[in-house]
Amino acid sequence: MKRFILIFGFSILIFNLQLVGQQFDTIPSKVADSLQADDQQAELLYNRANDYFDRGHTDSALRALNSAILLKPDFTVALNNRGFVKYVMQDYAGALADYSRVIEIQPGAKAFFGRGLTQMALDSLKLAIVDFDRVVAIEPNYAEAFYYRGGANYLLGNFQLAVDDFTRAISLKNNYAIAFNDRGSAYLAAGKTEEAKNDFYKASLLDPTLYFAFNNLGGVKMKLGDAEGADADFTAAVKVNPDYFFAFNNRGKARFLLGDYEKAVEDFNRALELAPDYLAALNNRANAKFKLEDYKAAIADYDRVVEINPEIAAVYANRGNAKEMVRDDEGACADWKKAVELGYAQAGEYLNKCSKYE
């Protein structure tokens, strides 16, 4: 029987951007008698903005901060917090302007950190690193700055630098589960599989709600040939997050490799319920259906993959194999020919029988 290629792809790097507690500063509600009226009103508006933000009313918080800054244009803590509100609202250009204004007036670690996060959101990764460099120059024990600098280095392909940054973050915060997860991602990208496995395991122990850490651990076990262990980890991932379609696809692949094709199809079905155009799950389900000798259903899934992305050579090879099984020899030959054209040389060995269809 011909070889089948599964599209796998498990999600690795996840960044934790829940930084409200680290960004929002507060000042006492009671203001000094010596402050001018505008300053008093600005600080009252500032505190009101904090209250709005804490209650989830970001629009009202933004309006209050706008009014405070209008009264007191160099109000740095208000500018810093407005930058964060804009960041949360995905107004990255506005956030960048506010953080930059704070840095002009009073350079500090929080403003550089906020601007670094914003540069990352804008995909300006090298500029983000420059800002995180400034953070740790001012505050050498700022664990989150090392963590996010590690993320920027990872995204730039600087995997050893990423490992070094995540390691520094962990040394400052030894229960930093997300940093263990992401260091595992950097290790994996650098080809250090065992180190990655250990970090994903540590992340899942420190925070059992990190479903993606379980998924990543399962992915490494798959890479190491432990499909049974991977099945257990993917199961843990979907128990924590029943909507995590990556893990359903990955568990389906593990079960495929274990020869449980019916359970594999169930997992691919669930992945596709959650993400109907997820190509990996469509292709993998087609392969599992082929193993169950449900060739027409397999062809239907391959058709859908080709409809979404007509450039995946292995899909044509696999669909050609399925068409051969339902005696559609002409269709099989056309698919094998297309696979070869797209660079899947292995399909060329099937074309010897296809001369009459050329």
TORKOL-4160 file (C-alpha; in steps of 0.2 Angstrom, whole numbers, padded with zeros to 4 digits, m for minus):
358
<pt num="1" X="0000" Y="0000" Z="0000"/>
<pt num="2" X="0006" Y="0017" Z="m0004"/>
<pt num="3" X="0013" Y="0029" Z="0009"/>
<pt num="4" X="0002" Y="0043" Z="0017"/>
<pt num="5" X="0008" Y="0059" Z="0023"/>
<pt num="6" X="m0002" Y="0067" Z="0037"/>
<pt num="7" X="m0002" Y="0086" Z="0039"/>
<pt num="8" X="0001" Y="0088" Z="0058"/>
<pt num="9" X="0006" Y="0105" Z="0065"/>
<pt num="10" X="0004" Y="0107" Z="0084"/>
<pt num="11" X="0003" Y="0125" Z="0092"/>
<pt num="12" X="0018" Y="0129" Z="0102"/>
<pt num="13" X="0022" Y="0147" Z="0107"/>
<pt num="14" X="0009" Y="0156" Z="0117"/>
<pt num="15" X="0012" Y="0173" Z="0125"/>
<pt num="16" X="0003" Y="0178" Z="0141"/>
<pt num="17" X="m0003" Y="0196" Z="0139"/>
<pt num="18" X="m0014" Y="0198" Z="0154"/>
<pt num="19" X="m0004" Y="0212" Z="0162"/>
<pt num="20" X="m0017" Y="0224" Z="0169"/>
<pt num="21" X="m0010" Y="0222" Z="0187"/>
<pt num="22" X="0007" Y="0226" Z="0181"/>
<pt num="23" X="0003" Y="0241" Z="0171"/>
<pt num="24" X="m0011" Y="0251" Z="0180"/>
<pt num="25" X="m0004" Y="0263" Z="0193"/>
<pt num="26" X="m0015" Y="0271" Z="0206"/>
<pt num="27" X="m0013" Y="0287" Z="0217"/>
<pt num="28" X="m0023" Y="0292" Z="0232"/>
<pt num="29" X="m0040" Y="0298" Z="0230"/>
<pt num="30" X="m0037" Y="0312" Z="0242"/>
<pt num="31" X="m0027" Y="0326" Z="0234"/>
<pt num="32" X="m0016" Y="0339" Z="0243"/>
<pt num="33" X="m0023" Y="0356" Z="0246"/>
<pt num="34" X="m0009" Y="0364" Z="0238"/>
<pt num="35" X="m0013" Y="0357" Z="0220"/>
<pt num="36" X="m0021" Y="0369" Z="0208"/>
<pt num="37" X="m0039" Y="0366" Z="0203"/>
<pt num="38" X="m0035" Y="0358" Z="0186"/>
<pt num="39" X="m0023" Y="0346" Z="0194"/>
<pt num="40" X="m0035" Y="0341" Z="0207"/>
<pt num="41" X="m0048" Y="0338" Z="0194"/>
<pt num="42" X="m0036" Y="0328" Z="0183"/>
<pt num="43" X="m0031" Y="0317" Z="0198"/>
<pt num="44" X="m0050" Y="0314" Z="0202"/>
<pt num="45" X="m0053" Y="0309" Z="0184"/>
<pt num="46" X="m0038" Y="0298" Z="0184"/>
<pt num="47" X="m0044" Y="0289" Z="0199"/>
<pt num="48" X="m0061" Y="0287" Z="0191"/>
<pt num="49" X="m0053" Y="0280" Z="0176"/>
<pt num="50" X="m0045" Y="0267" Z="0187"/>
<pt num="51" X="m0061" Y="0262" Z="0194"/>
<pt num="52" X="m0069" Y="0261" Z="0177"/>
<pt num="53" X="m0055" Y="0250" Z="0171"/>
<pt num="54" X="m0056" Y="0238" Z="0186"/>
<pt num="55" X="m0074" Y="0236" Z="0182"/>
<pt num="56" X="m0071" Y="0232" Z="0164"/>
<pt num="57" X="m0077" Y="0248" Z="0157"/>
<pt num="58" X="m0063" Y="0252" Z="0145"/>
<pt num="59" X="m0072" Y="0265" Z="0135"/>
<pt num="60" X="m0076" Y="0275" Z="0150"/>
<pt num="61" X="m0059" Y="0273" Z="0157"/>
<pt num="62" X="m0052" Y="0280" Z="0141"/>
<pt num="63" X="m0064" Y="0295" Z="0141"/>
<pt num="64" X="m0059" Y="0299" Z="0159"/>
<pt num="65" X="m0040" Y="0298" Z="0155"/>
<pt num="66" X="m0043" Y="0309" Z="0140"/>
<pt num="67" X="m0051" Y="0322" Z="0151"/>
<pt num="68" X="m0037" Y="0321" Z="0164"/>
<pt num="69" X="m0023" Y="0323" Z="0152"/>
<pt num="70" X="m0032" Y="0337" Z="0144"/>
<pt num="71" X="m0032" Y="0346" Z="0160"/>
<pt num="72" X="m0014" Y="0341" Z="0164"/>
<pt num="73" X="m0004" Y="0337" Z="0148"/>
<pt num="74" X="0012" Y="0330" Z="0157"/>
<pt num="75" X="0002" Y="0318" Z="0169"/>
<pt num="76" X="0014" Y="0304" Z="0166"/>
<pt num="77" X="0005" Y="0290" Z="0176"/>
<pt num="78" X="m0011" Y="0295" Z="0166"/>
<pt num="79" X="m0002" Y="0294" Z="0150"/>
<pt num="80" X="0005" Y="0277" Z="0154"/>
<pt num="81" X="m0011" Y="0270" Z="0159"/>
<pt num="82" X="m0020" Y="0278" Z="0144"/>
<pt num="83" X="m0006" Y="0269" Z="0133"/>
<pt num="84" X="m0011" Y="0253" Z="0141"/>
<pt num="85" X="m0030" Y="0255" Z="0139"/>
<pt num="86" X="m0026" Y="0259" Z="0120"/>
<pt num="87" X="m0016" Y="0243" Z="0119"/>
<pt num="88" X="m0030" Y="0233" Z="0127"/>
<pt num="89" X="m0042" Y="0241" Z="0114"/>
<pt num="90" X="m0029" Y="0237" Z="0100"/>
<pt num="91" X="m0026" Y="0255" Z="0096"/>
<pt num="92" X="m0007" Y="0251" Z="0095"/>
<pt num="93" X="m0003" Y="0268" Z="0086"/>
<pt num="94" X="m0011" Y="0277" Z="0100"/>
<pt num="95" X="m0003" Y="0267" Z="0113"/>
<pt num="96" X="0014" Y="0269" Z="0105"/>
<pt num="97" X="0012" Y="0288" Z="0105"/>
<pt num="98" X="0007" Y="0288" Z="0124"/>
<pt num="99" X="0021" Y="0278" Z="0130"/>
<pt num="100" X="0033" Y="0288" Z="0119"/>
<pt num="101" X="0027" Y="0304" Z="0127"/>
<pt num="102" X="0030" Y="0297" Z="0144"/>
<pt num="103" X="0047" Y="0292" Z="0140"/>
<pt num="104" X="0050" Y="0310" Z="0134"/>
<pt num="105" X="0045" Y="0317" Z="0150"/>
<pt num="106" X="0051" Y="0304" Z="0163"/>
<pt num="107" X="0059" Y="0288" Z="0156"/>
<pt num="108" X="0055" Y="0273" Z="0166"/>
<pt num="109" X="0054" Y="0254" Z="0166"/>
<pt num="110" X="0035" Y="0253" Z="0164"/>
<pt num="111" X="0034" Y="0265" Z="0149"/>
<pt num="112" X="0048" Y="0256" Z="0140"/>
<pt num="113" X="0040" Y="0239" Z="0144"/>
<pt num="114" X="0023" Y="0245" Z="0138"/>
<pt num="115" X="0030" Y="0252" Z="0122"/>
<pt num="116" X="0040" Y="0236" Z="0120"/>
<pt num="117" X="0024" Y="0226" Z="0121"/>
<pt num="118" X="0016" Y="0238" Z="0108"/>
<pt num="119" X="0030" Y="0236" Z="0096"/>
<pt num="120" X="0028" Y="0217" Z="0097"/>
<pt num="121" X="0009" Y="0220" Z="0093"/>
<pt num="122" X="0015" Y="0230" Z="0078"/>
<pt num="123" X="0027" Y="0216" Z="0073"/>
<pt num="124" X="0042" Y="0228" Z="0076"/>
<pt num="125" X="0051" Y="0215" Z="0085"/>
<pt num="126" X="0069" Y="0223" Z="0084"/>
<pt num="127" X="0062" Y="0239" Z="0091"/>
<pt num="128" X="0053" Y="0229" Z="0105"/>
<pt num="129" X="0069" Y="0221" Z="0110"/>
<pt num="130" X="0077" Y="0238" Z="0111"/>
<pt num="131" X="0064" Y="0244" Z="0123"/>
<pt num="132" X="0065" Y="0228" Z="0133"/>
<pt num="133" X="0084" Y="0231" Z="0134"/>
<pt num="134" X="0080" Y="0248" Z="0142"/>
<pt num="135" X="0068" Y="0240" Z="0154"/>
<pt num="136" X="0081" Y="0228" Z="0161"/>
<pt num="137" X="0095" Y="0241" Z="0161"/>
<pt num="138" X="0084" Y="0251" Z="0173"/>
<pt num="139" X="0076" Y="0237" Z="0183"/>
<pt num="140" X="0088" Y="0221" Z="0181"/>
<pt num="141" X="0075" Y="0210" Z="0190"/>
<pt num="142" X="0060" Y="0214" Z="0178"/>
<pt num="143" X="0056" Y="0196" Z="0174"/>
<pt num="144" X="0042" Y="0200" Z="0162"/>
<pt num="145" X="0054" Y="0210" Z="0152"/>
<pt num="146" X="0065" Y="0196" Z="0150"/>
<pt num="147" X="0051" Y="0185" Z="0146"/>
<pt num="148" X="0044" Y="0196" Z="0132"/>
<pt num="149" X="0061" Y="0199" Z="0125"/>
<pt num="150" X="0063" Y="0180" Z="0124"/>
<pt num="151" X="0047" Y="0180" Z="0114"/>
<pt num="152" X="0053" Y="0193" Z="0102"/>
<pt num="153" X="0069" Y="0184" Z="0100"/>
<pt num="154" X="0060" Y="0168" Z="0096"/>
<pt num="155" X="0049" Y="0176" Z="0083"/>
<pt num="156" X="0065" Y="0183" Z="0075"/>
<pt num="157" X="0072" Y="0165" Z="0075"/>
<pt num="158" X="0085" Y="0169" Z="0088"/>
<pt num="159" X="0081" Y="0153" Z="0097"/>
<pt num="160" X="0097" Y="0152" Z="0109"/>
<pt num="161" X="0094" Y="0171" Z="0114"/>
<pt num="162" X="0076" Y="0166" Z="0117"/>
<pt num="163" X="0081" Y="0152" Z="0128"/>
<pt num="164" X="0093" Y="0163" Z="0138"/>
<pt num="165" X="0080" Y="0176" Z="0140"/>
<pt num="166" X="0067" Y="0164" Z="0146"/>
<pt num="167" X="0080" Y="0156" Z="0158"/>
<pt num="168" X="0083" Y="0173" Z="0165"/>
<pt num="169" X="0064" Y="0176" Z="0168"/>
<pt num="170" X="0063" Y="0159" Z="0176"/>
<pt num="171" X="0078" Y="0163" Z="0188"/>
<pt num="172" X="0068" Y="0178" Z="0194"/>
<pt num="173" X="0052" Y="0170" Z="0195"/>
<pt num="174" X="0054" Y="0151" Z="0198"/>
<pt num="175" X="0035" Y="0147" Z="0196"/>
<pt num="176" X="0034" Y="0156" Z="0179"/>
<pt num="177" X="0024" Y="0142" Z="0170"/>
<pt num="178" X="0022" Y="0151" Z="0154"/>
<pt num="179" X="0040" Y="0155" Z="0153"/>
<pt num="180" X="0044" Y="0136" Z="0155"/>
<pt num="181" X="0032" Y="0133" Z="0141"/>
<pt num="182" X="0039" Y="0145" Z="0129"/>
<pt num="183" X="0057" Y="0140" Z="0134"/>
<pt num="184" X="0052" Y="0123" Z="0129"/>
<pt num="185" X="0046" Y="0130" Z="0112"/>
<pt num="186" X="0063" Y="0138" Z="0109"/>
<pt num="187" X="0072" Y="0122" Z="0114"/>
<pt num="188" X="0061" Y="0113" Z="0102"/>
<pt num="189" X="0065" Y="0125" Z="0088"/>
<pt num="190" X="0083" Y="0123" Z="0092"/>
<pt num="191" X="0082" Y="0104" Z="0090"/>
<pt num="192" X="0084" Y="0101" Z="0109"/>
<pt num="193" X="0069" Y="0089" Z="0111"/>
<pt num="194" X="0073" Y="0082" Z="0128"/>
<pt num="195" X="0075" Y="0099" Z="0135"/>
<pt num="196" X="0059" Y="0104" Z="0127"/>
<pt num="197" X="0050" Y="0089" Z="0134"/>
<pt num="198" X="0056" Y="0093" Z="0152"/>
<pt num="199" X="0050" Y="0112" Z="0151"/>
<pt num="200" X="0033" Y="0108" Z="0144"/>
<pt num="201" X="0031" Y="0095" Z="0158"/>
<pt num="202" X="0036" Y="0108" Z="0171"/>
<pt num="203" X="0024" Y="0121" Z="0164"/>
<pt num="204" X="0010" Y="0108" Z="0165"/>
<pt num="205" X="0014" Y="0104" Z="0183"/>
<pt num="206" X="0016" Y="0123" Z="0188"/>
<pt num="207" X="m0001" Y="0127" Z="0180"/>
<pt num="208" X="m0013" Y="0113" Z="0176"/>
<pt num="209" X="m0024" Y="0125" Z="0167"/>
<pt num="210" X="m0011" Y="0128" Z="0153"/>
<pt num="211" X="m0019" Y="0117" Z="0140"/>
<pt num="212" X="m0007" Y="0122" Z="0127"/>
<pt num="213" X="0008" Y="0115" Z="0138"/>
<pt num="214" X="m0001" Y="0098" Z="0138"/>
<pt num="215" X="m0003" Y="0099" Z="0119"/>
<pt num="216" X="0015" Y="0104" Z="0117"/>
<pt num="217" X="0021" Y="0090" Z="0128"/>
<pt num="218" X="0010" Y="0078" Z="0118"/>
<pt num="219" X="0018" Y="0085" Z="0102"/>
<pt num="220" X="0036" Y="0081" Z="0109"/>
<pt num="221" X="0031" Y="0064" Z="0114"/>
<pt num="222" X="0024" Y="0061" Z="0096"/>
<pt num="223" X="0041" Y="0067" Z="0089"/>
<pt num="224" X="0049" Y="0054" Z="0101"/>
<pt num="225" X="0038" Y="0040" Z="0095"/>
<pt num="226" X="0027" Y="0039" Z="0111"/>
<pt num="227" X="0010" Y="0040" Z="0103"/>
<pt num="228" X="0002" Y="0032" Z="0118"/>
<pt num="229" X="0009" Y="0045" Z="0130"/>
<pt num="230" X="0005" Y="0059" Z="0118"/>
<pt num="231" X="m0013" Y="0053" Z="0118"/>
<pt num="232" X="m0014" Y="0055" Z="0137"/>
<pt num="233" X="m0007" Y="0073" Z="0136"/>
<pt num="234" X="m0019" Y="0078" Z="0122"/>
<pt num="235" X="m0033" Y="0071" Z="0132"/>
<pt num="236" X="m0027" Y="0082" Z="0147"/>
<pt num="237" X="m0027" Y="0097" Z="0135"/>
<pt num="238" X="m0045" Y="0095" Z="0129"/>
<pt num="239" X="m0051" Y="0092" Z="0147"/>
<pt num="240" X="m0045" Y="0109" Z="0152"/>
<pt num="241" X="m0051" Y="0117" Z="0135"/>
<pt num="242" X="m0064" Y="0107" Z="0126"/>
<pt num="243" X="m0063" Y="0120" Z="0112"/>
<pt num="244" X="m0045" Y="0117" Z="0108"/>
<pt num="245" X="m0046" Y="0110" Z="0091"/>
<pt num="246" X="m0027" Y="0109" Z="0089"/>
<pt num="247" X="m0027" Y="0096" Z="0102"/>
<pt num="248" X="m0041" Y="0086" Z="0095"/>
<pt num="249" X="m0032" Y="0085" Z="0079"/>
<pt num="250" X="m0016" Y="0080" Z="0087"/>
<pt num="251" X="m0025" Y="0066" Z="0098"/>
<pt num="252" X="m0033" Y="0060" Z="0082"/>
<pt num="253" X="m0015" Y="0058" Z="0074"/>
<pt num="254" X="m0009" Y="0049" Z="0089"/>
<pt num="255" X="m0024" Y="0037" Z="0088"/>
<pt num="256" X="m0021" Y="0035" Z="0070"/>
<pt num="257" X="m0003" Y="0030" Z="0073"/>
<pt num="258" X="m0010" Y="0018" Z="0087"/>
<pt num="259" X="m0021" Y="0010" Z="0074"/>
<pt num="260" X="m0037" Y="0016" Z="0081"/>
<pt num="261" X="m0044" Y="0024" Z="0065"/>
<pt num="262" X="m0062" Y="0025" Z="0071"/>
<pt num="263" X="m0057" Y="0035" Z="0087"/>
<pt num="264" X="m0045" Y="0045" Z="0076"/>
<pt num="265" X="m0060" Y="0050" Z="0065"/>
<pt num="266" X="m0070" Y="0055" Z="0080"/>
<pt num="267" X="m0056" Y="0067" Z="0085"/>
<pt num="268" X="m0054" Y="0074" Z="0068"/>
<pt num="269" X="m0073" Y="0077" Z="0067"/>
<pt num="270" X="m0072" Y="0087" Z="0083"/>
<pt num="271" X="m0058" Y="0097" Z="0077"/>
<pt num="272" X="m0068" Y="0101" Z="0062"/>
<pt num="273" X="m0084" Y="0105" Z="0071"/>
<pt num="274" X="m0073" Y="0119" Z="0080"/>
<pt num="275" X="m0063" Y="0124" Z="0065"/>
<pt num="276" X="m0072" Y="0119" Z="0049"/>
<pt num="277" X="m0058" Y="0124" Z="0037"/>
<pt num="278" X="m0044" Y="0117" Z="0047"/>
<pt num="279" X="m0034" Y="0109" Z="0033"/>
<pt num="280" X="m0023" Y="0097" Z="0044"/>
<pt num="281" X="m0039" Y="0089" Z="0052"/>
<pt num="282" X="m0047" Y="0088" Z="0035"/>
<pt num="283" X="m0032" Y="0079" Z="0027"/>
<pt num="284" X="m0030" Y="0068" Z="0043"/>
<pt num="285" X="m0048" Y="0063" Z="0043"/>
<pt num="286" X="m0047" Y="0058" Z="0025"/>
<pt num="287" X="m0032" Y="0047" Z="0028"/>
<pt num="288" X="m0041" Y="0039" Z="0043"/>
<pt num="289" X="m0056" Y="0036" Z="0032"/>
<pt num="290" X="m0044" Y="0028" Z="0019"/>
<pt num="291" X="m0038" Y="0016" Z="0032"/>
<pt num="292" X="m0056" Y="0012" Z="0036"/>
<pt num="293" X="m0058" Y="0008" Z="0018"/>
<pt num="294" X="m0071" Y="0022" Z="0016"/>
<pt num="295" X="m0063" Y="0028" Z="0000"/>
<pt num="296" X="m0077" Y="0039" Z="m0006"/>
<pt num="297" X="m0078" Y="0049" Z="0010"/>
<pt num="298" X="m0059" Y="0050" Z="0010"/>
<pt num="299" X="m0060" Y="0058" Z="m0008"/>
<pt num="300" X="m0073" Y="0070" Z="m0002"/>
<pt num="301" X="m0061" Y="0076" Z="0012"/>
<pt num="302" X="m0047" Y="0077" Z="0000"/>
<pt num="303" X="m0058" Y="0087" Z="m0012"/>
<pt num="304" X="m0061" Y="0100" Z="0002"/>
<pt num="305" X="m0043" Y="0102" Z="0006"/>
<pt num="306" X="m0039" Y="0105" Z="m0012"/>
<pt num="307" X="m0053" Y="0118" Z="m0013"/>
<pt num="308" X="m0045" Y="0127" Z="0001"/>
<pt num="309" X="m0027" Y="0125" Z="m0004"/>
<pt num="310" X="m0023" Y="0118" Z="m0021"/>
<pt num="311" X="m0004" Y="0118" Z="m0018"/>
<pt num="312" X="m0002" Y="0104" Z="m0006"/>
<pt num="313" X="0007" Y="0090" Z="m0017"/>
<pt num="314" X="0004" Y="0076" Z="m0004"/>
<pt num="315" X="m0015" Y="0078" Z="m0004"/>
<pt num="316" X="m0015" Y="0075" Z="m0023"/>
<pt num="317" X="m0005" Y="0059" Z="m0021"/>
<pt num="318" X="m0016" Y="0053" Z="m0007"/>
<pt num="319" X="m0032" Y="0057" Z="m0017"/>
<pt num="320" X="m0025" Y="0048" Z="m0032"/>
<pt num="321" X="m0023" Y="0033" Z="m0021"/>
<pt num="322" X="m0041" Y="0034" Z="m0015"/>
<pt num="323" X="m0047" Y="0036" Z="m0033"/>
<pt num="324" X="m0037" Y="0021" Z="m0038"/>
<pt num="325" X="m0047" Y="0011" Z="m0025"/>
<pt num="326" X="m0064" Y="0016" Z="m0032"/>
<pt num="327" X="m0057" Y="0011" Z="m0050"/>
<pt num="328" X="m0056" Y="0029" Z="m0055"/>
<pt num="329" X="m0040" Y="0026" Z="m0064"/>
<pt num="330" X="m0040" Y="0042" Z="m0075"/>
<pt num="331" X="m0044" Y="0053" Z="m0060"/>
<pt num="332" X="m0030" Y="0044" Z="m0050"/>
<pt num="333" X="m0017" Y="0047" Z="m0064"/>
<pt num="334" X="m0022" Y="0065" Z="m0065"/>
<pt num="335" X="m0019" Y="0067" Z="m0046"/>
<pt num="336" X="m0003" Y="0058" Z="m0046"/>
<pt num="337" X="0003" Y="0069" Z="m0061"/>
<pt num="338" X="m0002" Y="0085" Z="m0052"/>
<pt num="339" X="0007" Y="0079" Z="m0036"/>
<pt num="340" X="0023" Y="0077" Z="m0046"/>
<pt num="341" X="0021" Y="0094" Z="m0054"/>
<pt num="342" X="0020" Y="0101" Z="m0036"/>
<pt num="343" X="0036" Y="0092" Z="m0031"/>
<pt num="344" X="0030" Y="0076" Z="m0023"/>
<pt num="345" X="0042" Y="0065" Z="m0033"/>
<pt num="346" X="0036" Y="0049" Z="m0024"/>
<pt num="347" X="0020" Y="0049" Z="m0034"/>
<pt num="348" X="0031" Y="0048" Z="m0050"/>
<pt num="349" X="0032" Y="0029" Z="m0047"/>
<pt num="350" X="0013" Y="0027" Z="m0049"/>
<pt num="351" X="0013" Y="0035" Z="m0066"/>
<pt num="352" X="0020" Y="0020" Z="m0076"/>
<pt num="353" X="0002" Y="0013" Z="m0077"/>
<pt num="354" X="m0005" Y="0030" Z="m0083"/>
<pt num="355" X="0002" Y="0032" Z="m0101"/>
<pt num="356" X="m0015" Y="0029" Z="m0109"/>
<pt num="357" X="m0022" Y="0044" Z="m0100"/>
<pt num="358" X="m0009" Y="0056" Z="m0105"/>
